[in-house]
Amino acid sequence: MRIRTFKAGEAQTLLDLWRLGDATPSVTDTIADLERIAANEQARCLVAESDGRIVGSVIATFDGWRGNIYRLAVHPDLRRKGIARELVAAVEQLFARSGVRRVTALVEKDHPWAVTFWKAVGYEPDPRITRFVRSLKGDGAKKNRPGPDGMRAEYDFSGGVRGKYAAGFAEGSNIVVLAPDVAAVFRTTEAVNEALRVQLPKKPRRKLARHRTRPSR
């Protein structure tokens, strides 16, 4: 058996494993969501492979604050053979290399075998913490992904309705995209403004009015 990184083309195999392992279904149990993990630098999905087939999995993420473990699953026919322990050990090695100091494992409390396992490998339930969840409706997740031009949907105001701030914004602000070679030289707003001021037409100097002084009598 060997532990390796999950590949995007294996998403359906992983979903089938989770169903066999009696994992509670989630809205993110989709091929698209699993393929997104494979492309995410902050997430890693590891699988246990034996005789050319996937028999175990675990998902690990690090958000810069905590290490998180999800979807630890082993094929029912191969449990109690140390596969889950090897998967957790592999994840902890990844976390250690990233400087993770604290790890949270998401465990289904109604699965006594899972609770027993996590206690056996050194994890303890935290009675102070309660998990709150919310599933975003519709295409909420897709709206947060960058479009073909690299812009996220939340920053695209082209379809917005002009409100009380629109006129002032249009009058006082202009967004200019610099070419890469220009941006490499003028790296700050001040640098750009100083360069452009040279191109401004010089305003004619106003002549000061001469005041005649009357001789004192």
LORO-919794 format. One record per residue: residue in three letters; x negated, y negated, z negated of N, C-alpha, C in turn. Coordinates in pm, whole numbers, plus 32768, in hexadecimal, padded with zeros to 4 digits. Example, Ala and Ser with C-alpha at 12.3 -4.5 7.8 and 13.67 -1.06 7.14 Angstrom:
<pts>
PT   aa  n.c1  n.c2  n.c3  ca.c1  ca.c2  ca.c3  c.c1  c.c2  c.c3
PT  ALA  7AD9  8239  7CF4   7B32   81C2   7CF4  7AD8  814A  7CF4
PT  SER  7AFB  80E1  7D3C   7AA9   806A   7D36  7AF6  7FFD  7CED
</pts>
This chain:
<pts>
PT   aa  n.c1  n.c2  n.c3  ca.c1  ca.c2  ca.c3  c.c1  c.c2  c.c3
PT  MET  7FAD  8077  8000   8000   8000   8000  7FA9  7F83  8000
PT  ARG  7FD6  7F1C  8043   7F8D   7E9E   8043  7FED  7E29  8034
PT  ILE  7FBA  7DBC  7FFA   8007   7D41   7FE9  7FD8  7CDF  8054
PT  ARG  8034  7CA7  809E   800F   7C49   8108  8079  7BDC  8112
PT  THR  805C  7B7A  8165   80B9   7B0B   817A  8129  7B34  81DA
PT  PHE  81A0  7B0D  81B9   8215   7B27   820D  8209  7ADD  8292
PT  LYS  8238  7B1B  82FD   8237   7ADE   8381  82C5  7ABA  83A9
PT  ALA  82D2  7A4D  83F6   8356   7A1A   8419  83AE  7A83  845D
PT  GLY  8374  7AD7  84AF   83C4   7B3A   84F7  83F9  7BAA  84A1
PT  GLU  83D6  7BAB  841F   8401   7C16   83C5  8475  7BED  836C
PT  ALA  84B5  7B7E  838D   851E   7B47   8336  8591  7BA9  8320
PT  GLN  85C0  7BE8  838A   8632   7C43   837B  860C  7CBB  8323
PT  THR  8593  7CEC  8331   8566   7D5B   82DD  8567  7D33  824A
PT  LEU  853F  7CB7  822E   853E   7C88   81A5  85CC  7C7A  816E
PT  LEU  8627  7C47  81BE   86B3   7C3B   8194  86EF  7CC4  8175
PT  ASP  86CD  7D27  81C6   86FF   7DAF   81AD  86C6  7DE6  812A
PT  LEU  8647  7DC8  810F   860A   7DF6   8093  8651  7DB9  801B
PT  TRP  8671  7D39  8022   86B5   7CF7   7FB2  873E  7D33  7F98
PT  ARG  8782  7D55  8004   8806   7D94   7FF2  87F8  7E1D  7FAF
PT  LEU  8794  7E6A  7FD9   877C   7EEC   7F9C  8754  7EDD  7F09
PT  GLY  870C  7E71  7EEB   86DE   7E5A   7E63  8745  7E1C  7E09
PT  ASP  87C1  7E0A  7E3C   8830   7DD5   7DED  8819  7D45  7DC1
PT  ALA  87D2  7CF8  7E14   87C0   7C6A   7DF6  8843  7C1F  7E13
PT  THR  8866  7BC3  7DBC   88E1   7B76   7DD1  88D3  7B20  7E4E
PT  PRO  8931  7B29  7EAB   8926   7ADB   7F28  8923  7A45  7F0C
PT  SER  88DA  79FD  7F60   88CE   796C   7F54  88E6  792C  7FDB
PT  VAL  8908  78AB  7FDA   891F   7864   8059  889F  7859  80AA
PT  THR  882D  786C  8068   87AE   7865   80B1  877D  78ED  80DF
PT  ASP  87CE  7953  80D0   87AA   79D8   8103  87C8  79DE  8198
PT  THR  877B  7993  81E4   878D   798F   8275  8705  799B  82B8
PT  ILE  8708  79C4  8335   868C   79D0   8381  8649  7948  8390
PT  ALA  869A  78E0  83AA   8662   7859   83BC  861C  7828  833F
PT  ASP  8657  7841  82C9   8618   7813   824D  8598  7860  822F
PT  LEU  8597  78E0  824D   851D   792E   8237  84AE  7903  8297
PT  GLU  84D2  78E4  8312   846E   78B6   8372  8436  782F  8348
PT  ARG  8489  77DD  8305   8458   775D   82D5  83F0  7770  8266
PT  ILE  8402  77D8  8214   839F   77F5   81AC  8318  7816  81ED
PT  ALA  831C  7863  8258   82A1   788B   829B  8254  7813  82D1
PT  ALA  829C  77A5  82ED   825C   772E   8323  8240  76C3  82BA
PT  ASN  8263  76E0  823C   8256   767E   81D1  81D3  7692  8186
PT  GLU  8184  7627  817D   8102   7633   813C  810F  763F  80A4
PT  GLN  817F  7610  806B   8191   7616   7FDA  81D5  7697  7FAD
PT  ALA  81F8  76EE  800A   823C   776B   7FE7  81F1  77E0  8024
PT  ARG  81F9  7850  7FE2   81BA   78C9   8015  8213  7940  7FF5
PT  CYS  822F  798E  8059   827A   7A0A   8046  821A  7A7E  805E
PT  LEU  820A  7AD1  7FF7   81B4   7B46   8002  820A  7BC4  800B
PT  VAL  81D9  7C24  8056   821F   7CA3   8061  81C0  7D15  8041
PT  ALA  81FA  7D81  800C   81AE   7DFC   7FF5  81CD  7E5A  8068
PT  GLU  8167  7E8A  80AA   8179   7EE0   811E  8140  7F6B  8101
PT  SER  818F  7FD1  811C   8164   805A   8107  818C  80AE  817F
PT  ASP  812C  80F2  81B9   8145   8146   822F  8189  80F8  829F
PT  GLY  8161  807B  82AF   8195   802A   831D  821D  7FEC  8306
PT  ARG  8256  7FF7  828E   82D7   7FB9   8275  82D1  7F62  81F8
PT  ILE  8325  7EFB  81F6   832A   7E9E   8186  837C  7EDC  8115
PT  VAL  8340  7EE9  809E   8384   7F28   802D  8391  7ECB  7FB5
PT  GLY  835C  7E52  7FBF   8368   7DF4   7F51  834E  7D67  7F80
PT  SER  837C  7D05  7F31   8369   7C79   7F58  836A  7C20  7EDD
PT  VAL  8332  7BA9  7EEE   8339   7B41   7E88  8322  7ABB  7ECD
PT  ILE  8366  7A54  7E9F   8354   79CD   7ED4  8317  7976  7E68
PT  ALA  82AF  792D  7E8B   826C   78D4   7E2C  8264  7848  7E67
PT  THR  8281  77E5  7E14   8275   7759   7E3F  822E  7709  7DD3
PT  PHE  81EC  769F  7DFE   81AC   7644   7D9F  81CE  75B7  7DCB
PT  ASP  8217  756F  7D76   8244   74E8   7D9A  81E8  747C  7D63
PT  GLY  8173  74A5  7D31   8117   7445   7CF7  8127  7438  7C61
PT  TRP  8195  746F  7C2C   81B1   7467   7B9D  81B3  74F1  7B5D
PT  ARG  8200  754C  7B99   820C   75D4   7B66  8201  7638  7BD8
PT  GLY  81D2  76AF  7BB5   81D9   771D   7C13  825F  7763  7BFF
PT  ASN  82A0  7788  7C6A   8323   77C8   7C62  8323  784B  7CAF
PT  ILE  8364  78B0  7C75   836B   7934   7CB3  83FD  795A  7CCA
PT  TYR  8419  7986  7D44   84A1   79AE   7D6A  849C  7A35  7DB3
PT  ARG  850E  7A75  7DB8   8525   7AE9   7E0D  84BB  7B57  7E00
PT  LEU  8498  7B77  7D84   8446   7BEE   7D6F  84A0  7C66  7D82
PT  ALA  8482  7CB6  7DE6   84D8   7D29   7E06  8482  7D9E  7E33
PT  VAL  84AD  7E16  7E0D   8469   7E91   7E35  84D3  7EF4  7E63
PT  HIS  84B3  7F3E  7ECA   8511   7FA4   7EFC  8537  8002  7E8A
PT  PRO  85B9  8020  7E79   85E5   8074   7E09  859F  80FB  7DFF
PT  ASP  8579  8133  7E72   8538   81B7   7E6F  84A7  81B1  7E40
PT  LEU  8470  8138  7E37   83E1   812C   7E16  83C9  80DB  7D97
PT  ARG  842E  80CD  7D45   841D   8083   7CC9  83CD  80D6  7C65
PT  ARG  8394  808F  7C02   8343   80CC   7B98  82C4  810E  7BCF
PT  LYS  8292  80D4  7C3B   8214   8104   7C73  81A9  8096  7C74
PT  GLY  81C5  8029  7C2C   8163   7FBD   7C21  8168  7F57  7C90
PT  ILE  81C8  7F62  7CEC   81CC   7F05   7D5E  81ED  7E78  7D2F
PT  ALA  8251  7E6C  7CD8   8277   7DE8   7CA7  8205  7DA6  7C5B
PT  ARG  81BD  7DF4  7C0B   814B   7DBD   7BC1  80E0  7D88  7C20
PT  GLU  80C8  7DCF  7C8C   8062   7DA2   7CEC  808E  7D22  7D32
PT  LEU  810E  7D19  7D50   8142   7CA0   7D91  8134  7C27  7D33
PT  VAL  8158  7C39  7CB5   814C   7BCB   7C54  80B9  7BA5  7C40
PT  ALA  8062  7C07  7C38   7FD4   7BEA   7C28  7F9E  7B9C  7CA0
PT  ALA  7FCB  7BBE  7D18   7F9E   7B78   7D90  7FCD  7AE6  7D8E
PT  VAL  8049  7AD2  7D62   807E   7A49   7D59  8030  79F8  7CF1
PT  GLU  8013  7A34  7C80   7FCB   79ED   7C17  7F3E  79C7  7C46
PT  GLN  7F02  7A19  7C9A   7E7F   79F7   7CD2  7E8A  797D  7D2D
PT  LEU  7EF5  7978  7D7D   7F0C   7903   7DD2  7F1E  7885  7D7E
PT  PHE  7F6E  7892  7D14   7F84   7820   7CBC  7F03  77F1  7C7B
PT  ALA  7EB3  7850  7C4F   7E35   782D   7C0C  7DDA  77DD  7C69
PT  ARG  7DD7  7802  7CE8   7D83   77BA   7D48  7DB6  772D  7D61
PT  SER  7E38  7717  7D49   7E72   7692   7D5C  7E74  7640  7CDB
PT  GLY  7E40  7678  7C70   7E3B   762F   7BF2  7EBD  762E  7BA4
PT  VAL  7F17  768A  7BC2   7F97   7690   7B7C  7F80  76B8  7AEB
PT  ARG  7FC1  7673  7A8F   7FAE   768F   7A00  8028  76D2  79C1
PT  ARG  809B  76C2  79FD   8115   76FD   79C4  816A  7734  7A35
PT  VAL  81A4  77A9  7A1F   81F1   77EE   7A86  827E  780D  7A52
PT  THR  82E0  77F7  7AA7   836B   7819   7A88  8399  7885  7AE8
PT  ALA  83D4  78EE  7AB3   840B   795A   7B06  84A3  7955  7AFE
PT  LEU  84E3  7957  7B71   8575   7958   7B76  85A4  79EA  7B6E
PT  VAL  85E6  7A0D  7B01   860A   7A98   7AE5  86A0  7AA1  7ACC
PT  GLU  86E0  7B03  7B0A   876F   7B17   7AF4  8786  7B5C  7A6E
PT  LYS  87C6  7B16  7A12   87D5   7B4B   798B  8831  7BC4  7984
PT  ASP  8885  7BD8  79EB   88DF   7C4B   79EE  889C  7CC8  7A26
PT  HIS  881D  7CBD  7A48   87D0   7D30   7A76  876E  7D57  7A07
PT  PRO  8796  7DB0  79AE   873F   7DD1   793B  86B7  7E05  7962
PT  TRP  86AD  7E50  79D1   862B   7E82   79FB  85CC  7E10  7A20
PT  ALA  8606  7DA3  7A58   85B4   7D30   7A7D  8584  7CE6  7A00
PT  VAL  85DE  7CD2  79A1   85B9   7C8E   7924  854C  7CDC  78DB
PT  THR  855D  7D61  78D4   84FA   7DB5   7891  8472  7DAB  78D6
PT  PHE  8474  7DAA  795B   83F5   7DA3   79A5  83AB  7D22  7986
PT  TRP  83F1  7CB0  798E   83AD   7C31   797C  8375  7C22  78EF
PT  LYS  83BB  7C58  788D   8384   7C56   7806  8307  7CAD  77FE
PT  ALA  8308  7D1C  7847   8297   7D78   7843  8219  7D3D  7880
PT  VAL  8229  7CE0  78DF   81B3   7CA4   791F  818F  7C1D  78DF
PT  GLY  81CA  7C02  786B   819E   7B8D   781F  81F1  7B10  7828
PT  TYR  8265  7B16  7866   82BC   7AA0   7871  832A  7AA9  7807
PT  GLU  834E  7A35  77CF   83B4   7A31   7768  8426  79D6  7792
PT  PRO  84A3  79F9  7771   8513   79A1   7791  8509  791F  7741
PT  ASP  8530  78B2  777D   852C   782F   773B  85BA  7809  7713
PT  PRO  85DE  7815  7693   8668   77FA   7669  868E  7767  7674
PT  ARG  862B  7711  768B   8649   7682   7695  867E  765A  771D
PT  ILE  8669  76B1  7780   8684   768B   780A  8700  76D0  783F
PT  THR  8755  7684  7882   87C7   76BA   78CB  87BA  768E  795C
PT  ARG  87D2  76E7  79B7   87C3   76C9   7A45  8844  768E  7A7D
PT  PHE  8839  761D  7AC0   88AA   75DF   7B05  888E  75E5  7B9B
PT  VAL  88F0  760D  7BE9   88DD   7618   7C79  894E  75D3  7CC4
PT  ARG  8931  75B1  7D3E   8997   7579   7D98  896F  759A  7E26
PT  SER  89CC  75CE  7E72   89B3   75ED   7EFF  89E3  7577  7F53
PT  LEU  898C  7543  7FA7   89B2   74D4   7FFE  8A0D  7507  806B
PT  LYS  8A74  74BA  8089   8AD6   74E4   80EC  8AA7  74C4  8179
PT  GLY  8ADD  750E  81D7   8AC6   74F3   8265  8A34  74FD  828A
PT  ASP  8A06  7498  82D4   897D   7498   8307  8922  7444  82B1
PT  GLY  893E  743D  822F   88EE   73E8   81D6  885B  7404  81E0
PT  ALA  8836  7484  81E2   87A8   74A6   81E8  876C  747D  826E
PT  LYS  87B8  748E  82DA   8783   746D   835E  876C  73D7  836C
PT  LYS  87C1  7385  8329   87B3   72F5   8336  8731  72C3  82FA
PT  ASN  86F5  7310  82A0   867A   72E4   8262  85FF  730C  82B2
PT  ARG  8613  7355  831E   85A1   737E   836E  857F  7314  83D5
PT  PRO  84FF  72FE  83F2   84DB   729C   8459  8513  72C4  84E1
PT  GLY  8538  725E  852F   856A   7278   85B5  84F9  728B  8617
PT  PRO  8516  7294  8699   84AE   72A9   86FD  8445  723B  86FE
PT  ASP  846E  71C0  86D6   840F   7151   86D5  83C7  7142  8651
PT  GLY  83DE  71A2  85F4   839A   719C   8573  83E1  714A  850A
PT  MET  8452  710B  852F   849A   70B7   84D0  8506  7108  8487
PT  ARG  850A  70FA  8404   8574   713A   83B9  85F7  70EF  83CE
PT  ALA  8665  713A  83C6   86E8   70FF   83E2  870A  708E  8384
PT  GLU  86DD  7098  8304   8703   7031   82A4  86C1  6FAA  82C0
PT  TYR  8659  6FAA  8318   8618   6F2D   833A  8646  6EF6  83C1
PT  ASP  86A2  6F37  8401   86D4   6F0B   8482  8754  6EBB  846E
PT  PHE  874B  6E37  847C   87BE   6DDF   8467  87FE  6DB2  84EA
PT  SER  87DC  6DF5  8557   880F   6DC9   85D9  88A6  6DD4  85E2
PT  GLY  88E1  6E30  8599   8973   6E3F   859F  89BA  6DFD  852C
PT  GLY  8974  6DAB  84E1   89B1   6D6E   846B  8A0F  6CFC  848E
PT  VAL  8A5B  6CD4  842D   8AB7   6C64   843B  8A76  6BE9  83FF
PT  ARG  8A75  6B7F  844C   8A35   6B06   841A  8A86  6ACC  83A7
PT  GLY  8A43  6AB3  833A   8A84   6A7A   82C5  8A52  69EE  82A9
PT  LYS  8A60  69C6  822B   8A3F   693C   8209  89A9  6920  820F
PT  TYR  8955  698B  820C   88C5   6976   8210  888D  6980  829E
PT  ALA  88DC  69AD  82FE   88A8   69C9   8383  886E  694D  83C6
PT  ALA  88BA  68DD  83C0   888E   6864   8404  880A  6831  83CB
PT  GLY  8802  6830  8347   8786   6801   8307  8711  685B  8325
PT  PHE  872A  68DB  8329   86BD   6939   8347  868B  6927  83D5
PT  ALA  86EA  691B  8434   86C4   690C   84C0  8678  688B  84D7
PT  GLU  869D  6822  848D   865E   67A1   84A1  85D3  679A  8462
PT  GLY  85C2  67DB  83F0   8545   67CC   83A7  84E3  683E  83B3
PT  SER  8507  68AB  83F4   84AE   691E   83FA  84A5  6955  8487
PT  ASN  842E  697A  84AD   8419   69BD   852D  83BC  6A34  8515
PT  ILE  83E2  6AA7  8548   838F   6B1E   853C  8344  6B31  85BE
PT  VAL  82C1  6B34  85B8   826E   6B45   862E  8219  6BC3  861A
PT  VAL  821B  6C1C  867B   81CC   6C97   8675  8146  6C7E  86BA
PT  LEU  80DA  6C8C  8671   8055   6C76   86A8  8023  6CF4  86EE
PT  ALA  7FDB  6CE0  875B   7F9B   6D51   879E  7F30  6D8A  8742
PT  PRO  7F14  6E0B  874C   7EB3   6E4A   86F0  7E2C  6E04  86EC
PT  ASP  7DF9  6DD7  8762   7D75   6D97   8762  7D79  6D0F  871D
PT  VAL  7DEB  6CCA  8728   7DF9   6C49   86E4  7E09  6C5D  864E
PT  ALA  7E5B  6CC0  8629   7E72   6CDC   859B  7DF2  6D07  8556
PT  ALA  7D94  6D44  85A1   7D16   6D6F   8566  7CC0  6CF9  853D
PT  VAL  7CD2  6C87  8580   7C83   6C10   8563  7CC9  6BB7  84FD
PT  PHE  7D4B  6BA1  8513   7D98   6B4A   84BB  7DEC  6BA2  845E
PT  ARG  7DB5  6BBF  83EB   7DF1   6C22   8393  7E55  6BE8  8330
PT  THR  7E59  6B64  8320   7EB4   6B27   82BE  7F09  6ABC  8300
PT  THR  7F75  6A9A  82BC   7FCC   6A2F   82ED  7F80  69AC  82FA
PT  GLU  7F2A  698F  8297   7EDF   6912   8299  7E82  690C  8312
PT  ALA  7E42  697C  8332   7DE6   697F   83A4  7E2F  6964  8427
PT  VAL  7EA6  699E  8436   7EF5   6987   84AF  7F1E  68F6  84BA
PT  ASN  7F4E  68BD  844B   7F7B   6832   844D  7F0A  67D1  846C
PT  GLU  7E94  67EB  8433   7E23   6793   844D  7DFD  6796  84E1
PT  ALA  7E00  680C  851D   7DDD   6817   85AB  7E43  67D1  8603
PT  LEU  7EC2  67D9  85DF   7F2A   679C   8631  7F2F  6705  8621
PT  ARG  7F08  66D3  85AE   7F0D   6642   859B  7EB0  65F9  85FD
PT  VAL  7E45  663C  8625   7DE8   65FE   8686  7E2E  65E5  870A
PT  GLN  7E93  6637  872A   7ED9   662A   87A9  7F49  65C3  87A6
PT  LEU  7F69  6592  8730   7FD7   6531   8727  7FAE  64AC  8765
PT  PRO  800B  646C  87AE   7FEB   63E6   87E5  7FD6  6383  8774
PT  LYS  7F73  6333  8786   7F56   62D0   871F  7FBF  6262  8720
PT  LYS  7FEF  6244  86AA   8052   61D9   86A0  800C  6151  86A3
PT  PRO  8046  60F3  86EF   8009   606C   86F2  800D  602C  8668
PT  ARG  7F9F  5FEB  8648   7F9B   5FAA   85C7  7FF2  5F2E  85C6
PT  ARG  8039  5F21  855C   808E   5EAB   854E  8039  5E35  8522
PT  LYS  8048  5DC4  856A   7FFE   5D4C   8545  8040  5D0A  84CE
PT  LEU  7FED  5CE6  8470   8023   5CA3   83FA  8043  5C13  841D
PT  ALA  80B6  5BE9  83F4   80DF   5B5D   840D  8088  5B00  83BA
PT  ARG  8059  5A93  83FD   8008   5A32   83B7  8061  59CB  8373
PT  HIS  8045  59B7  82F6   8092   5952   82AC  8041  58D1  82A2
PT  ARG  807B  5868  82D5   8039   57E7   82CD  804C  57AB  8242
PT  THR  7FE3  577A  8210   7FEC   5739   818B  7FF4  56A4  819E
PT  ARG  8056  566D  815C   8068   55DD   8165  8005  5598  8106
PT  PRO  7FCA  552B  8139   7F6F   54E2   80DE  7FBB  54A9  8069
PT  SER  7F7F  54AE  7FF8   7FC2   547A   7F80  7FBC  53E5  7F82
PT  ARG  8025  53A7  7F58   802C   5315   7F54  7FFE  52E1  7ECC
</pts>
